[in-house]
């Protein structure tokens, strides 16, 4: 029987499989670990930035297609 040394039947793997299992390549080699879900700490600065972004998004959706085309880069 052949022993496989690489993760996920490949020579290298990176990314997340399922909700928590993460494969990555580190300086020490390939690594498979359970990724803890990161908490979303909402500070005053983050709350303000999210408010500005949601306002800009709402304004963008109010523009006509011609106005949007003026702001969209070519190519």
Steps between C-alpha positions, in 0.01 A plus 500: 500500500629845410532757775394849408694779665327803348168640619178413318674261258712781353853633531372825654163623616376830635161629594212390717300181476167514675439758768821455699775278347770720346805392300796733458868503417717650770875535536496174697315318219143406416253544782145383563321665792159576636439871444313668779227733387617856547284725710369820349590765754310816418689805621383858455738546206380184326137594553562844345684349202221248440243780514692703239535196276129414520411863422733502197349171383147641528602810304661282232175307451310828460712600198376440148692264273651794310628655825646166608677461165677832561653361822577150373857465367541384142629157416 
